[in-house]
């Protein structure tokens, strides 16, 4: 479910109007409307408040079901609210991580090969977390196949 649909559904489940929810969240009704139409997304602080108000996880507010979020640049799993990048309006980016994307733009301009090599620096952590035992060569081959499918790299032609 998309974020805009999830937010509207949680509000309706509590039988709240946009005005009533706006009052609880210390925002305007127009802000609620823009979130529910997908024009903007709530800030990280507002998502935390919404999570408490609705008694749901931030993942649920962002529309996550069984599919978890991952960065569309580096492929990092986005598990905690602090993992998500930010848009220019301080809303969160559900597409990119905090390391790749901040204030509505990418934090760097690496090539895909440079991104792969950066990711390999975290291979030991990944192997431990996932219970795998990939070598650098195996992980490099997997990343060379996976990264081109991500939003940031789709337009780039593989070398």
VMD Tcl script that builds the backbone (N, CA, C; Angstrom):
set m [mol new atoms 477]
animate dup $m
set s [atomselect $m all]
$s set {name element resname resid chain x y z} {
  {N N UNK 1 A 0.846 -1.183 0.000}
  {CA C UNK 1 A 0.000 0.000 0.000}
  {C C UNK 1 A 0.886 1.239 0.000}
  {N N UNK 2 A 0.526 2.229 -0.787}
  {CA C UNK 2 A 1.285 3.467 -0.847}
  {C C UNK 2 A 1.118 4.271 0.443}
  {N N UNK 3 A 2.115 5.099 0.728}
  {CA C UNK 3 A 2.099 5.931 1.934}
  {C C UNK 3 A 0.823 6.760 2.013}
  {N N UNK 4 A 0.464 7.427 0.926}
  {CA C UNK 4 A -0.716 8.299 0.943}
  {C C UNK 4 A -1.979 7.511 1.290}
  {N N UNK 5 A -2.091 6.299 0.794}
  {CA C UNK 5 A -3.264 5.482 1.092}
  {C C UNK 5 A -3.239 4.983 2.532}
  {N N UNK 6 A -2.037 4.619 3.006}
  {CA C UNK 6 A -1.905 4.142 4.384}
  {C C UNK 6 A -2.287 5.247 5.368}
  {N N UNK 7 A -1.806 6.467 5.129}
  {CA C UNK 7 A -2.116 7.570 6.038}
  {C C UNK 7 A -3.611 7.848 6.085}
  {N N UNK 8 A -4.239 7.883 4.933}
  {CA C UNK 8 A -5.684 8.128 4.882}
  {C C UNK 8 A -6.449 7.007 5.588}
  {N N UNK 9 A -6.017 5.774 5.386}
  {CA C UNK 9 A -6.706 4.642 6.000}
  {C C UNK 9 A -6.592 4.680 7.524}
  {N N UNK 10 A -5.404 4.966 8.048}
  {CA C UNK 10 A -5.237 5.031 9.504}
  {C C UNK 10 A -6.077 6.163 10.101}
  {N N UNK 11 A -6.135 7.299 9.415}
  {CA C UNK 11 A -6.955 8.420 9.890}
  {C C UNK 11 A -8.423 8.007 9.932}
  {N N UNK 12 A -8.887 7.355 8.882}
  {CA C UNK 12 A -10.293 6.938 8.811}
  {C C UNK 12 A -10.597 5.853 9.837}
  {N N UNK 13 A -9.620 4.976 10.094}
  {CA C UNK 13 A -9.817 3.933 11.107}
  {C C UNK 13 A -10.072 4.532 12.485}
  {N N UNK 14 A -9.493 5.700 12.738}
  {CA C UNK 14 A -9.715 6.390 14.010}
  {C C UNK 14 A -10.932 7.310 13.953}
  {N N UNK 15 A -11.609 7.293 12.817}
  {CA C UNK 15 A -12.807 8.114 12.611}
  {C C UNK 15 A -12.508 9.592 12.840}
  {N N UNK 16 A -11.373 10.037 12.280}
  {CA C UNK 16 A -10.960 11.436 12.412}
  {C C UNK 16 A -11.102 12.152 11.073}
  {N N UNK 17 A -11.500 13.400 11.128}
  {CA C UNK 17 A -11.465 14.232 9.925}
  {C C UNK 17 A -10.033 14.713 9.737}
  {N N UNK 18 A -9.750 15.289 8.578}
  {CA C UNK 18 A -8.425 15.858 8.363}
  {C C UNK 18 A -8.152 16.978 9.363}
  {N N UNK 19 A -9.179 17.776 9.660}
  {CA C UNK 19 A -9.013 18.857 10.643}
  {C C UNK 19 A -8.665 18.306 12.020}
  {N N UNK 20 A -9.357 17.255 12.443}
  {CA C UNK 20 A -9.113 16.679 13.768}
  {C C UNK 20 A -7.709 16.090 13.868}
  {N N UNK 21 A -7.285 15.399 12.817}
  {CA C UNK 21 A -5.942 14.833 12.834}
  {C C UNK 21 A -4.892 15.946 12.818}
  {N N UNK 22 A -5.133 16.972 12.029}
  {CA C UNK 22 A -4.199 18.102 11.965}
  {C C UNK 22 A -3.991 18.706 13.354}
  {N N UNK 23 A -5.069 18.831 14.110}
  {CA C UNK 23 A -4.965 19.385 15.462}
  {C C UNK 23 A -4.116 18.494 16.355}
  {N N UNK 24 A -4.296 17.184 16.252}
  {CA C UNK 24 A -3.520 16.242 17.069}
  {C C UNK 24 A -2.030 16.265 16.718}
  {N N UNK 25 A -1.733 16.537 15.440}
  {CA C UNK 25 A -0.351 16.486 14.971}
  {C C UNK 25 A 0.314 17.858 14.904}
  {N N UNK 26 A -0.451 18.897 15.282}
  {CA C UNK 26 A 0.074 20.263 15.293}
  {C C UNK 26 A 0.496 20.725 13.891}
  {N N UNK 27 A -0.320 20.359 12.904}
  {CA C UNK 27 A -0.092 20.780 11.512}
  {C C UNK 27 A -1.402 21.331 10.967}
  {N N UNK 28 A -1.378 21.788 9.738}
  {CA C UNK 28 A -2.601 22.301 9.107}
  {C C UNK 28 A -3.369 21.175 8.426}
  {N N UNK 29 A -4.635 21.424 8.181}
  {CA C UNK 29 A -5.443 20.469 7.428}
  {C C UNK 29 A -4.874 20.293 6.023}
  {N N UNK 30 A -4.321 21.394 5.479}
  {CA C UNK 30 A -3.738 21.328 4.143}
  {C C UNK 30 A -2.547 20.369 4.103}
  {N N UNK 31 A -1.778 20.316 5.183}
  {CA C UNK 31 A -0.653 19.379 5.249}
  {C C UNK 31 A -1.169 17.944 5.183}
  {N N UNK 32 A -2.226 17.667 5.943}
  {CA C UNK 32 A -2.824 16.327 5.923}
  {C C UNK 32 A -3.293 16.002 4.502}
  {N N UNK 33 A -3.953 16.942 3.880}
  {CA C UNK 33 A -4.452 16.748 2.519}
  {C C UNK 33 A -3.302 16.458 1.548}
  {N N UNK 34 A -2.211 17.197 1.636}
  {CA C UNK 34 A -1.068 16.987 0.731}
  {C C UNK 34 A -0.428 15.625 0.954}
  {N N UNK 35 A -0.391 15.155 2.214}
  {CA C UNK 35 A 0.147 13.819 2.474}
  {C C UNK 35 A -0.748 12.753 1.864}
  {N N UNK 36 A -2.054 12.942 2.031}
  {CA C UNK 36 A -3.002 11.924 1.560}
  {C C UNK 36 A -3.157 11.908 0.034}
  {N N UNK 37 A -2.757 12.973 -0.627}
  {CA C UNK 37 A -2.776 12.973 -2.094}
  {C C UNK 37 A -1.414 12.586 -2.663}
  {N N UNK 38 A -0.415 12.450 -1.799}
  {CA C UNK 38 A 0.919 12.072 -2.236}
  {C C UNK 38 A 1.746 13.239 -2.741}
  {N N UNK 39 A 1.240 14.452 -2.573}
  {CA C UNK 39 A 1.969 15.644 -3.018}
  {C C UNK 39 A 3.250 15.837 -2.205}
  {N N UNK 40 A 3.189 15.567 -0.899}
  {CA C UNK 40 A 4.349 15.638 -0.015}
  {C C UNK 40 A 4.290 14.467 0.950}
  {N N UNK 41 A 5.341 14.317 1.741}
  {CA C UNK 41 A 5.346 13.301 2.800}
  {C C UNK 41 A 5.631 13.990 4.133}
  {N N UNK 42 A 5.168 13.398 5.221}
  {CA C UNK 42 A 5.403 13.998 6.539}
  {C C UNK 42 A 6.887 13.987 6.900}
  {N N UNK 43 A 7.272 14.904 7.774}
  {CA C UNK 43 A 8.647 14.923 8.266}
  {C C UNK 43 A 8.866 13.717 9.180}
  {N N UNK 44 A 10.107 13.447 9.484}
  {CA C UNK 44 A 10.442 12.331 10.364}
  {C C UNK 44 A 9.800 12.520 11.739}
  {N N UNK 45 A 9.874 13.720 12.285}
  {CA C UNK 45 A 9.277 13.977 13.595}
  {C C UNK 45 A 7.763 13.770 13.562}
  {N N UNK 46 A 7.122 14.195 12.479}
  {CA C UNK 46 A 5.677 14.011 12.361}
  {C C UNK 46 A 5.330 12.528 12.228}
  {N N UNK 47 A 6.145 11.788 11.500}
  {CA C UNK 47 A 5.902 10.340 11.391}
  {C C UNK 47 A 5.992 9.664 12.756}
  {N N UNK 48 A 6.932 10.104 13.580}
  {CA C UNK 48 A 7.039 9.539 14.939}
  {C C UNK 48 A 5.766 9.832 15.742}
  {N N UNK 49 A 5.290 11.064 15.645}
  {CA C UNK 49 A 4.067 11.440 16.347}
  {C C UNK 49 A 2.875 10.653 15.802}
  {N N UNK 50 A 2.809 10.490 14.488}
  {CA C UNK 50 A 1.717 9.717 13.879}
  {C C UNK 50 A 1.775 8.258 14.331}
  {N N UNK 51 A 2.979 7.727 14.412}
  {CA C UNK 51 A 3.146 6.345 14.848}
  {C C UNK 51 A 2.547 6.147 16.237}
  {N N UNK 52 A 2.800 7.108 17.125}
  {CA C UNK 52 A 2.223 7.043 18.474}
  {C C UNK 52 A 0.713 7.262 18.444}
  {N N UNK 53 A 0.256 8.207 17.643}
  {CA C UNK 53 A -1.173 8.522 17.558}
  {C C UNK 53 A -1.975 7.331 17.047}
  {N N UNK 54 A -1.452 6.687 15.980}
  {CA C UNK 54 A -2.161 5.566 15.363}
  {C C UNK 54 A -1.831 4.220 16.000}
  {N N UNK 55 A -0.807 4.187 16.865}
  {CA C UNK 55 A -0.327 2.941 17.480}
  {C C UNK 55 A 0.079 1.917 16.417}
  {N N UNK 56 A 0.832 2.401 15.437}
  {CA C UNK 56 A 1.351 1.531 14.376}
  {C C UNK 56 A 2.820 1.859 14.157}
  {N N UNK 57 A 3.522 0.969 13.480}
  {CA C UNK 57 A 4.931 1.222 13.184}
  {C C UNK 57 A 5.061 2.243 12.059}
  {N N UNK 58 A 6.202 2.846 11.991}
  {CA C UNK 58 A 6.466 3.792 10.908}
  {C C UNK 58 A 6.471 3.066 9.579}
  {N N UNK 59 A 6.932 1.814 9.550}
  {CA C UNK 59 A 6.867 1.020 8.318}
  {C C UNK 59 A 5.434 0.956 7.797}
  {N N UNK 60 A 4.493 0.732 8.696}
  {CA C UNK 60 A 3.087 0.662 8.279}
  {C C UNK 60 A 2.597 2.006 7.762}
  {N N UNK 61 A 3.012 3.104 8.417}
  {CA C UNK 61 A 2.622 4.431 7.950}
  {C C UNK 61 A 3.159 4.706 6.552}
  {N N UNK 62 A 4.320 4.166 6.269}
  {CA C UNK 62 A 4.935 4.380 4.966}
  {C C UNK 62 A 4.384 3.422 3.910}
  {N N UNK 63 A 3.462 2.573 4.327}
  {CA C UNK 63 A 2.814 1.688 3.373}
  {C C UNK 63 A 3.500 0.354 3.199}
  {N N UNK 64 A 4.482 0.049 4.039}
  {CA C UNK 64 A 5.192 -1.226 3.902}
  {C C UNK 64 A 4.297 -2.365 4.359}
  {N N UNK 65 A 4.325 -3.412 3.606}
  {CA C UNK 65 A 3.636 -4.632 4.017}
  {C C UNK 65 A 4.729 -5.657 4.269}
  {N N UNK 66 A 4.767 -6.709 3.501}
  {CA C UNK 66 A 5.833 -7.684 3.679}
  {C C UNK 66 A 7.122 -7.230 3.017}
  {N N UNK 67 A 7.010 -6.410 1.990}
  {CA C UNK 67 A 8.192 -5.900 1.313}
  {C C UNK 67 A 8.797 -4.791 2.160}
  {N N UNK 68 A 10.054 -4.917 2.479}
  {CA C UNK 68 A 10.729 -3.885 3.246}
  {C C UNK 68 A 11.337 -2.879 2.283}
  {N N UNK 69 A 11.577 -1.698 2.791}
  {CA C UNK 69 A 12.181 -0.654 1.984}
  {C C UNK 69 A 13.679 -0.885 1.858}
  {N N UNK 70 A 14.228 -0.520 0.713}
  {CA C UNK 70 A 15.672 -0.493 0.557}
  {C C UNK 70 A 16.040 0.648 -0.370}
  {N N UNK 71 A 17.233 1.182 -0.157}
  {CA C UNK 71 A 17.690 2.348 -0.898}
  {C C UNK 71 A 17.795 2.030 -2.383}
  {N N UNK 72 A 17.239 2.914 -3.188}
  {CA C UNK 72 A 17.255 2.746 -4.630}
  {C C UNK 72 A 18.549 3.271 -5.252}
  {N N UNK 73 A 19.569 3.462 -4.408}
  {CA C UNK 73 A 20.887 3.858 -4.884}
  {C C UNK 73 A 21.939 2.833 -4.474}
  {N N UNK 74 A 21.981 2.512 -3.169}
  {CA C UNK 74 A 23.014 1.597 -2.668}
  {C C UNK 74 A 22.471 0.226 -2.255}
  {N N UNK 75 A 21.155 0.088 -2.194}
  {CA C UNK 75 A 20.468 -1.159 -1.829}
  {C C UNK 75 A 20.460 -1.442 -0.333}
  {N N UNK 76 A 20.835 -0.468 0.496}
  {CA C UNK 76 A 20.788 -0.649 1.948}
  {C C UNK 76 A 19.342 -0.852 2.387}
  {N N UNK 77 A 19.128 -1.805 3.295}
  {CA C UNK 77 A 17.800 -2.002 3.860}
  {C C UNK 77 A 17.453 -0.809 4.744}
  {N N UNK 78 A 16.257 -0.279 4.590}
  {CA C UNK 78 A 15.805 0.863 5.376}
  {C C UNK 78 A 14.851 0.343 6.444}
  {N N UNK 79 A 15.370 0.194 7.651}
  {CA C UNK 79 A 14.596 -0.437 8.722}
  {C C UNK 79 A 14.102 0.557 9.761}
  {N N UNK 80 A 14.895 1.559 10.046}
  {CA C UNK 80 A 14.554 2.538 11.086}
  {C C UNK 80 A 14.331 3.896 10.435}
  {N N UNK 81 A 13.582 4.733 11.084}
  {CA C UNK 81 A 13.262 6.043 10.516}
  {C C UNK 81 A 14.527 6.841 10.214}
  {N N UNK 82 A 15.563 6.680 10.999}
  {CA C UNK 82 A 16.812 7.383 10.762}
  {C C UNK 82 A 17.581 6.893 9.551}
  {N N UNK 83 A 17.161 5.768 8.964}
  {CA C UNK 83 A 17.819 5.240 7.773}
  {C C UNK 83 A 17.383 5.972 6.504}
  {N N UNK 84 A 16.206 6.604 6.533}
  {CA C UNK 84 A 15.636 7.214 5.339}
  {C C UNK 84 A 16.265 8.576 5.058}
  {N N UNK 85 A 16.486 8.859 3.764}
  {CA C UNK 85 A 16.944 10.173 3.349}
  {C C UNK 85 A 15.824 11.187 3.520}
  {N N UNK 86 A 16.128 12.457 3.229}
  {CA C UNK 86 A 15.130 13.510 3.401}
  {C C UNK 86 A 14.928 14.292 2.113}
  {N N UNK 87 A 13.720 14.820 1.966}
  {CA C UNK 87 A 13.371 15.673 0.834}
  {C C UNK 87 A 13.612 17.135 1.226}
  {N N UNK 88 A 13.471 18.043 0.280}
  {CA C UNK 88 A 13.718 19.464 0.550}
  {C C UNK 88 A 12.749 20.035 1.575}
  {N N UNK 89 A 11.546 19.454 1.671}
  {CA C UNK 89 A 10.542 19.949 2.620}
  {C C UNK 89 A 10.642 19.272 3.985}
  {N N UNK 90 A 11.745 18.559 4.241}
  {CA C UNK 90 A 12.010 17.814 5.477}
  {C C UNK 90 A 11.209 16.526 5.572}
  {N N UNK 91 A 10.420 16.206 4.550}
  {CA C UNK 91 A 9.731 14.923 4.504}
  {C C UNK 91 A 10.747 13.826 4.217}
  {N N UNK 92 A 10.375 12.596 4.500}
  {CA C UNK 92 A 11.307 11.502 4.259}
  {C C UNK 92 A 11.227 11.040 2.813}
  {N N UNK 93 A 12.313 10.506 2.363}
  {CA C UNK 93 A 12.366 9.873 1.050}
  {C C UNK 93 A 12.227 8.384 1.275}
  {N N UNK 94 A 11.208 7.775 0.712}
  {CA C UNK 94 A 11.044 6.328 0.857}
  {C C UNK 94 A 11.867 5.582 -0.189}
  {N N UNK 95 A 12.565 6.319 -1.055}
  {CA C UNK 95 A 13.381 5.690 -2.095}
  {C C UNK 95 A 14.858 5.583 -1.739}
  {N N UNK 96 A 15.362 6.497 -0.931}
  {CA C UNK 96 A 16.804 6.570 -0.724}
  {C C UNK 96 A 17.171 6.664 0.759}
  {N N UNK 97 A 18.370 6.181 1.078}
  {CA C UNK 97 A 18.853 6.209 2.459}
  {C C UNK 97 A 19.486 7.554 2.798}
  {N N UNK 98 A 19.703 7.755 4.073}
  {CA C UNK 98 A 20.280 8.991 4.601}
  {C C UNK 98 A 21.711 9.205 4.089}
  {N N UNK 99 A 22.404 8.129 3.744}
  {CA C UNK 99 A 23.786 8.255 3.271}
  {C C UNK 99 A 23.850 8.664 1.802}
  {N N UNK 100 A 22.825 8.320 1.036}
  {CA C UNK 100 A 22.819 8.619 -0.396}
  {C C UNK 100 A 22.040 9.887 -0.753}
  {N N UNK 101 A 21.101 10.296 0.128}
  {CA C UNK 101 A 20.157 11.348 -0.264}
  {C C UNK 101 A 19.793 12.218 0.929}
  {N N UNK 102 A 20.004 13.525 0.782}
  {CA C UNK 102 A 19.702 14.445 1.874}
  {C C UNK 102 A 19.177 15.751 1.294}
  {N N UNK 103 A 18.132 16.286 1.896}
  {CA C UNK 103 A 17.549 17.570 1.492}
  {C C UNK 103 A 17.187 17.601 0.009}
  {N N UNK 104 A 16.703 16.472 -0.501}
  {CA C UNK 104 A 16.197 16.425 -1.868}
  {C C UNK 104 A 17.227 16.203 -2.955}
  {N N UNK 105 A 18.467 15.882 -2.576}
  {CA C UNK 105 A 19.451 15.604 -3.615}
  {C C UNK 105 A 20.458 14.561 -3.127}
  {N N UNK 106 A 21.146 13.952 -4.096}
  {CA C UNK 106 A 22.131 12.937 -3.752}
  {C C UNK 106 A 23.318 13.574 -3.040}
  {N N UNK 107 A 23.887 12.848 -2.095}
  {CA C UNK 107 A 24.996 13.362 -1.302}
  {C C UNK 107 A 26.330 13.247 -2.031}
  {N N UNK 108 A 26.381 12.482 -3.084}
  {CA C UNK 108 A 27.597 12.310 -3.867}
  {C C UNK 108 A 27.240 11.880 -5.270}
  {N N UNK 109 A 28.258 11.742 -6.094}
  {CA C UNK 109 A 28.031 11.363 -7.481}
  {C C UNK 109 A 28.945 10.204 -7.876}
  {N N UNK 110 A 28.833 9.082 -7.156}
  {CA C UNK 110 A 29.695 7.948 -7.493}
  {C C UNK 110 A 29.212 7.260 -8.768}
  {N N UNK 111 A 30.115 6.575 -9.415}
  {CA C UNK 111 A 29.708 5.699 -10.508}
  {C C UNK 111 A 29.107 4.444 -9.880}
  {N N UNK 112 A 28.467 3.632 -10.688}
  {CA C UNK 112 A 27.910 2.391 -10.151}
  {C C UNK 112 A 29.029 1.495 -9.620}
  {N N UNK 113 A 30.153 1.439 -10.337}
  {CA C UNK 113 A 31.277 0.620 -9.874}
  {C C UNK 113 A 31.818 1.122 -8.538}
  {N N UNK 114 A 31.864 2.436 -8.360}
  {CA C UNK 114 A 32.309 2.997 -7.072}
  {C C UNK 114 A 31.323 2.648 -5.963}
  {N N UNK 115 A 30.026 2.674 -6.270}
  {CA C UNK 115 A 29.014 2.297 -5.277}
  {C C UNK 115 A 29.189 0.837 -4.881}
  {N N UNK 116 A 29.449 -0.015 -5.849}
  {CA C UNK 116 A 29.658 -1.440 -5.564}
  {C C UNK 116 A 30.855 -1.610 -4.630}
  {N N UNK 117 A 31.944 -0.938 -4.917}
  {CA C UNK 117 A 33.137 -1.065 -4.082}
  {C C UNK 117 A 32.889 -0.517 -2.674}
  {N N UNK 118 A 32.122 0.557 -2.570}
  {CA C UNK 118 A 31.755 1.089 -1.252}
  {C C UNK 118 A 30.949 0.053 -0.479}
  {N N UNK 119 A 29.968 -0.561 -1.147}
  {CA C UNK 119 A 29.138 -1.581 -0.498}
  {C C UNK 119 A 29.977 -2.754 -0.009}
  {N N UNK 120 A 30.983 -3.116 -0.762}
  {CA C UNK 120 A 31.820 -4.251 -0.366}
  {C C UNK 120 A 32.555 -3.994 0.947}
  {N N UNK 121 A 32.711 -2.736 1.311}
  {CA C UNK 121 A 33.315 -2.398 2.600}
  {C C UNK 121 A 32.457 -2.830 3.779}
  {N N UNK 122 A 31.175 -3.121 3.521}
  {CA C UNK 122 A 30.243 -3.548 4.574}
  {C C UNK 122 A 29.886 -5.034 4.449}
  {N N UNK 123 A 30.653 -5.763 3.653}
  {CA C UNK 123 A 30.331 -7.161 3.388}
  {C C UNK 123 A 30.351 -8.025 4.639}
  {N N UNK 124 A 31.326 -7.839 5.516}
  {CA C UNK 124 A 31.383 -8.652 6.737}
  {C C UNK 124 A 30.129 -8.438 7.584}
  {N N UNK 125 A 29.714 -7.185 7.713}
  {CA C UNK 125 A 28.490 -6.879 8.466}
  {C C UNK 125 A 27.283 -7.533 7.796}
  {N N UNK 126 A 27.185 -7.408 6.479}
  {CA C UNK 126 A 26.070 -8.002 5.727}
  {C C UNK 126 A 26.037 -9.515 5.929}
  {N N UNK 127 A 27.181 -10.171 5.767}
  {CA C UNK 127 A 27.244 -11.625 5.938}
  {C C UNK 127 A 26.791 -12.035 7.335}
  {N N UNK 128 A 27.246 -11.315 8.351}
  {CA C UNK 128 A 26.863 -11.636 9.719}
  {C C UNK 128 A 25.358 -11.426 9.921}
  {N N UNK 129 A 24.840 -10.309 9.432}
  {CA C UNK 129 A 23.429 -9.982 9.607}
  {C C UNK 129 A 22.509 -10.954 8.866}
  {N N UNK 130 A 22.919 -11.370 7.676}
  {CA C UNK 130 A 22.086 -12.233 6.839}
  {C C UNK 130 A 22.366 -13.724 7.011}
  {N N UNK 131 A 23.430 -14.057 7.731}
  {CA C UNK 131 A 23.789 -15.459 7.895}
  {C C UNK 131 A 24.363 -16.052 6.611}
  {N N UNK 132 A 25.015 -15.196 5.825}
  {CA C UNK 132 A 25.630 -15.654 4.578}
  {C C UNK 132 A 27.140 -15.625 4.718}
  {N N UNK 133 A 27.820 -16.086 3.691}
  {CA C UNK 133 A 29.270 -16.109 3.725}
  {C C UNK 133 A 29.819 -15.788 2.334}
  {N N UNK 134 A 29.311 -14.699 1.724}
  {CA C UNK 134 A 29.759 -14.319 0.392}
  {C C UNK 134 A 31.194 -13.827 0.422}
  {N N UNK 135 A 31.944 -14.206 -0.590}
  {CA C UNK 135 A 33.267 -13.620 -0.782}
  {C C UNK 135 A 33.068 -12.271 -1.475}
  {N N UNK 136 A 34.128 -11.462 -1.529}
  {CA C UNK 136 A 34.021 -10.166 -2.218}
  {C C UNK 136 A 33.692 -10.367 -3.696}
  {N N UNK 137 A 34.268 -11.369 -4.310}
  {CA C UNK 137 A 33.993 -11.607 -5.730}
  {C C UNK 137 A 32.536 -12.026 -5.950}
  {N N UNK 138 A 32.009 -12.878 -5.074}
  {CA C UNK 138 A 30.603 -13.286 -5.198}
  {C C UNK 138 A 29.673 -12.097 -4.982}
  {N N UNK 139 A 29.952 -11.310 -3.950}
  {CA C UNK 139 A 29.110 -10.151 -3.649}
  {C C UNK 139 A 29.195 -9.119 -4.771}
  {N N UNK 140 A 30.387 -8.918 -5.320}
  {CA C UNK 140 A 30.564 -7.971 -6.427}
  {C C UNK 140 A 29.695 -8.400 -7.621}
  {N N UNK 141 A 29.683 -9.675 -7.932}
  {CA C UNK 141 A 28.881 -10.184 -9.052}
  {C C UNK 141 A 27.388 -9.970 -8.794}
  {N N UNK 142 A 26.958 -10.206 -7.563}
  {CA C UNK 142 A 25.547 -10.004 -7.207}
  {C C UNK 142 A 25.188 -8.526 -7.336}
  {N N UNK 143 A 26.038 -7.649 -6.805}
  {CA C UNK 143 A 25.778 -6.210 -6.879}
  {C C UNK 143 A 25.776 -5.713 -8.322}
  {N N UNK 144 A 26.627 -6.258 -9.181}
  {CA C UNK 144 A 26.658 -5.851 -10.589}
  {C C UNK 144 A 25.349 -6.218 -11.295}
  {N N UNK 145 A 24.690 -7.245 -10.804}
  {CA C UNK 145 A 23.383 -7.609 -11.364}
  {C C UNK 145 A 22.254 -6.808 -10.729}
  {N N UNK 146 A 22.352 -6.547 -9.430}
  {CA C UNK 146 A 21.246 -5.923 -8.692}
  {C C UNK 146 A 21.191 -4.399 -8.837}
  {N N UNK 147 A 22.292 -3.712 -8.692}
  {CA C UNK 147 A 22.259 -2.248 -8.725}
  {C C UNK 147 A 21.634 -1.674 -9.993}
  {N N UNK 148 A 21.873 -2.246 -11.178}
  {CA C UNK 148 A 21.238 -1.677 -12.381}
  {C C UNK 148 A 19.713 -1.730 -12.364}
  {N N UNK 149 A 19.132 -2.519 -11.465}
  {CA C UNK 149 A 17.660 -2.588 -11.376}
  {C C UNK 149 A 17.094 -1.500 -10.468}
  {N N UNK 150 A 17.963 -0.775 -9.752}
  {CA C UNK 150 A 17.515 0.257 -8.820}
  {C C UNK 150 A 17.257 1.574 -9.551}
  {N N UNK 151 A 16.347 2.357 -8.993}
  {CA C UNK 151 A 15.893 3.602 -9.618}
  {C C UNK 151 A 17.040 4.529 -10.042}
  {N N UNK 152 A 18.034 4.701 -9.187}
  {CA C UNK 152 A 19.130 5.630 -9.503}
  {C C UNK 152 A 19.946 5.182 -10.709}
  {N N UNK 153 A 20.065 3.876 -10.909}
  {CA C UNK 153 A 20.987 3.361 -11.903}
  {C C UNK 153 A 20.300 2.856 -13.166}
  {N N UNK 154 A 18.989 2.809 -13.192}
  {CA C UNK 154 A 18.292 2.243 -14.355}
  {C C UNK 154 A 18.654 2.913 -15.673}
  {N N UNK 155 A 18.880 4.216 -15.659}
  {CA C UNK 155 A 19.186 4.934 -16.901}
  {C C UNK 155 A 20.636 4.718 -17.341}
  {N N UNK 156 A 21.474 4.278 -16.405}
  {CA C UNK 156 A 22.887 4.084 -16.723}
  {C C UNK 156 A 23.081 2.784 -17.472}
  {N N UNK 157 A 23.794 2.814 -18.556}
  {CA C UNK 157 A 24.063 1.624 -19.340}
  {C C UNK 157 A 25.262 0.912 -18.734}
  {N N UNK 158 A 25.121 -0.388 -18.391}
  {CA C UNK 158 A 26.254 -1.123 -17.806}
  {C C UNK 158 A 27.445 -1.139 -18.747}
  {N N UNK 159 A 28.628 -1.061 -18.175}
  {CA C UNK 159 A 29.869 -1.047 -18.973}
  {C C UNK 159 A 30.194 -2.428 -19.487}
}
mol reanalyze $m
mol bondsrecalc $m
mol representation Tube
mol addrep $m
